Amino acid sequence: MRRLTTFTMFGIAAVGVLAGTPAATPQAEAAPSAARIFSSKCASCHAPDGKGSIGGTPNFQDAGWQSSRSDASLTASIRDGKGNLMPAWGKELTPAQIAALVKHIRAMKR
Ligand code: HEC
């Protein structure tokens, strides 16, 4: 009986994990960690939707702003910081994570 209970509990847990898997859209698959990093480390200043919340942050949704920056310059700004308020993330994030964040920011364009 005890074994059966353990097995049943395992079964329920497994179903819970599977049910918690997000619906697989290609975009969500491409950058799940970037979205998580953005909401934990960036959204406090840039807002969850990327429009910016503190003074001086660009609006990542703005097509004009997007086309005014190259991927290389966004990468450099994230890695090395910019101005007085944008921190440098190069010590905390890997180049792959920074590249994923650039993609994530590009995907915010409306
Ligand atoms: C403490 C507030 C703050 C945090 C946290 C922050 N930023 Fe910024 N960010 C800024 C500000 C302010 C600017 C505008 C800097 C300027 O143009 O002088 C900026 C600018 C940027 C830019 C545009 C740079 C350019 O070349 O114009 C990018 C891209 C960016 N941030 C990405 C991120 C990412 C990714 C994170 C999280 C890993 C992050 N920021 C976290 C404040 C912040």
Residues whose N, C-alpha, C, O or C-beta is under 5 A from the ligand:
A	BS01	HEC	K41 C42 C45 G55 G56 T57 P58 S73 L74 S77 I78 K82 G83 L85 M86 P87 W89 L101
